[in-house]
Amino acid sequence: MKATRCQVIGCGSYLPETVVTNDELAQRVDTTDAWIVQRTGIRRRHIAADGERTSDLALAAGRKALAMAGVRGEDLDLIVLATTTPDQTFPATAVRVQSALGMRHGAAFDVQAVCSGFVYALSVADALMRTGQGKTALVIGAETFSRLLDWQDRSTCVLFGDGAGAVVLRAEAVDRLDADVRGLLSTHLHSDGRWHDHLYVDGGASSTGTIGHVRMNGREVFKHAVVNLAAVVDEALAANGLSPEDIDWLVPHQANRRIIDATAKKLGLSADRVVATVEDHANTSAASIPLALCAAVDDGRIRPGHLVLMEAMGGGFTWGSALLRW
């Protein structure tokens, strides 16, 4: 009897044209390039233009992913869009993308898990397609996170940027579900609301009636991130009978270079097996993993047959991992 495995057949990314360097930020807040680089590894970030919406970024990345996959928008069965910065409170930003792509059937909806959003969205799309809810899906992580920043708070405004990344998933019949068969091997999701107050936005429709700004206890986030990310990576490997030596590429959430390095060290992975774009992109929340993934595909690092492990942690706390045979 045939089984179903969802394979990535295309990826695409989009970054806004405006680039803001650390030196430029230092003209606005009490900080320096050296201070930011030492603590985060970030040197620059992309910022969406006035009037440029999350759906615009998502659509640009989605169209590139569809072009690589050779898939038309009208042939999609599912769009799952991970974002913390939707165009509107409702409807879902995904339906704007659906309309622009000419998709007239199936379903399009948003997923909100902050920086873990893309892993969550992958998991949802994979589960739906494996139960027969469609053949082809577009999974997007897109953020205009700069709209949530307090530009007078140097502890947060230096950390984030805007962007979008997307992948096209195709459900394929396979003879077996071994780890060497191409596609999404497994996803692993977690959350723990006890730590809500360490990373959150101090606004919302049912609380303040305002958008609010990002607030963060950086020390606590760092501590939990290193432990949780290493654990969820181990979980993914154990579920598939694999070890860290089997990983070709770790594609982590691009929050902070120190978190990335600490997680890789816990796994015994050398730096040349880790995809890091945080220097140029900063933290783009749900967009960071697909942006990094596409960067490594575009430059030829990730090739067919490679084992790719993605992991992220975000506000909530939420965290998760996804293991993919490219």
N, C-alpha and C positions, 0 to 999 in steps of 0.2 A: 504494500500500500504506500502510495506517495505521501510525503509530508510537505509542509509549506515553510519556506524560509524567505524572509524579506531581504532583498539585495539592494544596495545603493548603486544606482545606475547613472547618477549625475549629481554634481554639486555646483553651487554658485555663491558668490559673495558680492557685497556692495558696501563701500565706505563713503560717507559724505566728503565733498571736496575740501571743506575747510579743515585745516590742521592747526591745532593749538599746541605749541611747545611748552615745556616747563618754564623756559625763560619768559614767555609771554604771560603765563599764569603768575609768575613772580612779580609782575607789574600790577597785579590785581589783589593779591593776598600776600601775607607774610610768609614767604617760602623761597626756596632756591632750587635750581636744577639738581645740585648735589644732594640736598635733603630728600627730594622726591626719589631720585635714582637709588640712593642708598637704602631706603626703606621699602621701595616697591619695584624697582627695575623699570619703571615707566619713564619714557622720555617725551612722548607726544601722544595725542589722541585726536580722533576725528569728531567734529561737532556738526550736527545737522543744521542746515540753513533755516532761516525764518520761513515758516510755511511748509517746510519739508516734514512730512508726517512719517510715523512708524510704518504705515501701509506703503508709502512710497519706497522706503528702504527695502521692505519685505518683497515688494513686487519686483524691484530691480534684481535682487538676489535670486528670487524664484524663477524669473525669466532666464537667467544665466544657467541655473541648474537644469531647467527644462531643455534648453538648447543643447547642453552637453549630453543629456539623456536621449535626445531625439524624440521627445514627447510633446504633444500639443496640450495647451491648457484645457481644452474641451474634453480631453481624454482622461483627465484626473477624476478619481473617485473620492478623494479625501484631501483636505488641507488642514493640517494641524499647525497652528502658529503660536509659538511660545513668546510671550512678551509681558513685561511689567508696565509698559508705557503705551497702552492702547490709544488709538486715535480719539475714541470717545468711551464714556462709561459703557454704553451699548449702542449699536450692536457690536459683535466681535470684529476686530480688525481683520480677521481671516476672511470675512465675507466681502470686504472691499477688494481684497486680493482675488478672491474667487470671481467676482464680477469682472474685474479688469482682465483676467485670463480667459474669459469666455466659458468658464465651467458652469454648466447648467444642471448638473445632477449631483448626486452624492451629498457630502456634508463638509462644511468648513466651520471651524471653531477655534477659539483661543485656549491656551493652557497657561496658568500663572503659577510658577514655582520659582520666580526670581532667577537667580543665576543657574539653578538646576533645571530651568525650564526646557532647554533643548533635549536633555536626557529624558525628562518626563514626556515630552511630545513624541520622541522616538518610540518610547515604550507604549504609549497609547496607540499610535499609528500601527505599530507592529502587532499589537494584540488584536486590533480591529481587523486587520487584513488576514491574520492567521485564522480568524473565525469567519471568514467569508464576506466581510463588509466592504470589500473592494479589491481591486487588482493593483492600482497605482496611486501613490500618495506623495504629496509635497509637504515636507516637514521643514518649518522655518523657525529660526530664532532671530528676532528683530527688536531693536531698542532705540529710542531717542532718550537715553537715560539722563542726558544733560538737562532735560526739562525738570528733573527731580532734585537738582543739586542746589544747595545753598552756596553761592559763589563767594561767600565770606568765610566759609568753614574750610580751612586748609586741610583738615583731617579727612574730608570726604571729596571735596571738589577736584582734587588732583588725581583721584583714583579712576574716574569713569570716563567713558566715551560712548559714541553712537556707532551703529553699524547693523548689518544683517548678513546672515548666512543661511543657506538652504540645501537640502538634499532631496532627491527623488528616490522613493522606495518602490520597488516592484516585487510583488509576491510571486514566487516561482515554485513550481513543484520539484522536489528533490527526492532522491532515493533514500537518503539518510540525513540525520541531523548532527553529524560529527563536526568537530571543531575545525576540520580542514575544508569544510564545504562553505563556499562563498555566502556571505550574508550576515545578518544580525544574529549573533549566537544567543545572547541573553541581555536583559536589562534588569537593574536592581535599584529600587527606589526606597527612600527613607525620609522621615521627618520627625521632628521633636519640638513641639510648640512651647515647651518650657523655656526655650532660649529666644523667644520672640523679641524681647526688648534689647537684645544685643545688636540687632540689625533690622531696621524697619524704616518706614516713612511715616512721619508724624501728621498724616492727613488721610482723608478718605471720604467717600460720599456719605456714609452713614455715621461718621464720627464728627468731623470738623466741617464737612462741606467744601473742603479745599483739597488741592492736589498734595500739598505738603512737601517736605524735604527729607532726604536720606539722613538717618542718624545711625551711628555705629560705635560699638565698643570694640575697637580694632584688636586689642589684646585677646579678648575672649574669642573673637571670630577666628583669629590665627590659631589659637590653641585647639579649638574644636575642629577646624578645617584639616589640620595635619592628621589628627587621629581618625576622624570620620572618613576622609578620602582614602587613606591607606587601607582602612578596614573594608570599604566598599569595593576597592580594587581587588583585595584578597577574596572577597565574596564572589566576584565575577569569575576570577580564575578558578576557584575551587568548584564552582558550579559546572565548569566545562573541562575539568580535569587537566588544567594547565598551570604553569608556573611563571613567575616574572621573566625567566629566561626566554619564554616563548613569545613575549611581546616584542613586536617590531617597533611600534610607535605608541607612546603615551601622548594623548591629546587632552590636556587638562583644561579646566576652566581657567581663564587668564585673569585671575584676580590680583595676584601679587607674586613677583618673582621668588620671594622667599618661601611662600607656600608651595609653589611649584617645585622648587629645589628640595625642600624638606620632604615632600611626598615622594619624589623620585628617589631620594636617599633611603627612605624607609623601605622602598621596594627593591633597592639595589640596582636601580637603573642609571646608566651613565647619561650625561647631558645630551650626548649625540643621538639618543633615542627618545628625546622629549621635544615635542613641537611647542615652541614658545613664541608668541606674537605680542606679549604684553608690553614690550618696549615701544611698539608702534601703535598699538590699538588701545592700550589701557584696559580697564575692565568694562566690557560691553554687555555684561549680564548674560541673558539668554542667547545673545549672538556670538559669544566669545568662542565656544567650541566649534560651531560650524565655520566661523571665520578662520580659525586656526587649521581646521581640517582641510578646507579648500585651499589655503595657502600651501600646505604640504602636498596636496594633490597637484596643484598647478605647477609647482617647481620640481615635481618628479620624485620627491622623497617617498611618498606613499604610492606603492605600485601594486598591481594585482597579486593576490595571494598573501599580502602583508596582514598581520594581526594588529588591529588598532584598538586601543583601550581608551575610552573617553570617561572622564569623571568630573563632577562639579559639586559645589556646595554653595548654598545661598540662604537668604533670609528665611526665617521660619522656625528653626533651621530646617532646610531641606537639603538632601544630598542624594547622589545616585551615580551609577556607572552603566556603561553600555560597552559590550565587546563585539567587535565587528571584524569579519574576515573580508578584506577589500577585494 
